[in-house]
């Protein structure tokens, strides 16, 4: 993931220039160290990160989850933000990163639904019947939704951005938390 983020995950910085996430900020390096340690000890990683504002943590974690989604087949990843505006910005950053990948690294996607969900599968229905493709889904949603965010899914990767600003804790307790049962979860 680190090599990918440093070399292939392209963002538009505050000056509007395209660049990778390299060099990482010191707190991003600390977060990576903690993730690696948790993963080696437990085979999964579930963290609550307390951090200063504008520290690049959401972008860094979204990149990590994007990597985990496009390199691991049959993965369901969820990125949640406090409202539709923020989730839209995160979604756009991820889509920009996707479109800036080299063609040989870009997985085929079947659809982008409602502007916030990408399903990585073969587009050709006949080919999909014998070779479905990646089979992974990346959903970017917001905590303003009242129900149904992750019902019926096993979340393998999650970024719950600004969870303290979510208007209703039921989104977490009723919809998301019961879906956090992947043994090798990154969240």
C-alpha positions in Angstrom: 0.0 0.0 0.0 2.8 2.5 0.8 4.5 2.0 -2.5 1.2 2.4 -4.3 0.3 5.6 -2.3 3.7 7.1 -2.9 3.9 6.4 -6.6 0.4 5.9 -8.1 -2.3 7.5 -5.9 -2.6 11.0 -7.4 -4.3 13.8 -5.6 -4.9 17.5 -6.5 -3.2 19.5 -3.8 -4.4 22.9 -2.4 -2.6 24.7 -5.2 -4.5 22.6 -7.8 -1.4 20.6 -8.9 -1.4 16.8 -9.3 0.9 14.9 -7.1 1.2 11.6 -5.2 1.0 11.4 -1.4 4.8 11.3 -1.2 6.3 12.5 1.0 4.1 11.4 3.9 3.7 13.7 6.9 5.1 12.5 10.2 1.7 11.5 11.7 0.9 9.5 8.5 4.1 7.6 9.0 3.1 7.0 12.6 -0.3 5.8 11.5 1.3 3.4 9.0 3.5 2.0 11.7 0.5 1.4 14.0 -1.4 -0.3 11.2 1.5 -2.6 10.3 1.9 -3.5 14.0 -1.8 -4.2 14.5 -1.9 -6.3 11.3 1.1 -8.4 12.2 -0.2 -9.0 15.7 -4.0 -9.6 15.0 -4.4 -10.1 11.2 -6.7 -7.1 11.1 -6.7 -3.4 12.1 -9.4 -1.5 13.9 -8.4 1.9 15.0 -9.9 5.2 16.2 -7.6 8.0 15.2 -7.6 11.3 17.1 -5.9 13.9 15.0 -5.7 17.6 14.3 -7.8 19.1 11.6 -6.4 19.4 8.1 -3.8 16.7 8.7 -4.4 14.8 5.5 -5.6 11.7 7.4 -8.8 11.3 5.5 -7.1 11.5 2.1 -4.3 9.1 3.3 -6.8 6.6 4.7 -9.0 6.8 1.7 -6.0 6.0 -0.5 -5.2 3.0 1.7 -8.8 1.7 1.4 -8.8 2.4 -2.3 -5.7 0.2 -2.6 -7.2 -2.5 -0.5 -10.3 -2.5 -2.7 -8.7 -2.7 -6.1 -6.0 -5.3 -5.2 -8.2 -7.7 -3.2 -11.0 -9.5 -5.0 -14.5 -9.6 -3.6 -13.9 -6.8 -1.2 -16.6 -4.4 0.1 -15.2 -1.1 1.2 -17.1 1.8 2.9 -16.1 5.4 3.2 -18.5 7.4 5.4 -18.4 11.1 6.1 -20.6 13.3 8.2 -22.6 14.8 5.3 -23.2 14.6 1.6 -20.8 17.5 0.7 -17.8 15.9 2.4 -18.6 12.4 1.1 -18.9 13.9 -2.4 -15.4 15.5 -2.0 -13.9 12.2 -0.9 -15.6 10.3 -3.7 -14.3 12.8 -6.3 -10.7 12.5 -4.9 -10.9 8.7 -5.2 -12.3 8.9 -8.7 -9.6 11.3 -9.7 -7.0 8.9 -8.4 -8.6 6.1 -10.3 -8.5 8.0 -13.6 -4.9 9.0 -13.0 -3.7 5.4 -12.6 -1.7 4.0 -15.5 -4.0 2.0 -17.8 -2.4 -1.3 -16.8 -3.1 -0.7 -13.1 -6.7 0.5 -13.5 -9.3 -2.2 -12.8 -12.3 -2.5 -15.0 -15.5 -1.2 -13.5 -19.1 -2.2 -14.3 -20.8 0.9 -13.0 -20.6 4.0 -10.9 -24.1 4.1 -9.3 -25.6 7.3 -8.0 -22.2 9.0 -8.2 -21.0 7.3 -5.0 -20.5 3.6 -5.6 -18.1 1.9 -7.9 -18.5 -1.8 -8.7 -15.3 -3.3 -10.1 -16.5 -6.1 -12.4 -16.4 -6.9 -16.1 -18.6 -4.6 -18.2 -19.4 -7.3 -20.9 -22.2 -9.4 -19.6 -21.1 -12.5 -21.5 -17.5 -12.2 -20.4 -18.6 -11.5 -16.8 -20.5 -14.9 -16.7 -17.2 -16.7 -17.1 -14.8 -14.2 -15.6 -16.5 -11.7 -13.3 -13.5 -9.5 -12.8 -12.4 -8.1 -9.5 -15.8 -8.3 -7.8 -15.1 -5.5 -5.4 -17.2 -2.6 -4.4 -16.3 0.8 -3.0 -19.2 2.8 -1.5 -18.8 6.4 -0.4 -21.8 7.4 1.7 -22.7 9.9 4.4 -24.1 9.7 7.9 -27.1 11.7 6.9 -28.7 8.6 5.5 -31.2 7.2 8.0 -30.9 3.5 7.3 -29.5 0.8 5.0 -25.9 2.0 4.7 -24.3 -1.4 5.1 -27.1 -3.8 5.7 -26.5 -7.2 4.1 -22.8 -6.5 3.6 -19.6 -7.7 5.2 -17.4 -4.6 5.4 -13.7 -5.5 4.8 -12.4 -1.9 4.8 -14.0 1.2 6.4 -13.1 4.8 6.9 -15.5 6.5 9.2 -14.5 10.1 8.7 -15.4 12.7 11.3 -17.6 10.2 13.2 -18.0 12.6 16.1 -19.9 14.9 13.8 -22.3 12.3 12.6 -25.9 13.5 13.4 -27.3 10.1 14.5 -25.3 7.4 16.2 -27.9 4.8 14.9 -26.1 4.9 11.5 -23.1 3.3 13.3 -24.8 1.1 15.9 -27.7 -0.2 13.7 -26.2 -0.3 10.2 -22.4 -0.3 10.2 -21.2 -2.0 13.4 -23.1 -5.3 12.7 -21.4 -5.5 9.3 -17.9 -5.3 10.8 -17.3 -9.0 10.9 -14.5 -9.6 8.3 -11.7 -11.3 10.2 -9.1 -9.4 8.1 -10.8 -6.0 8.3 -9.0 -2.7 7.9 -10.8 0.2 9.6 
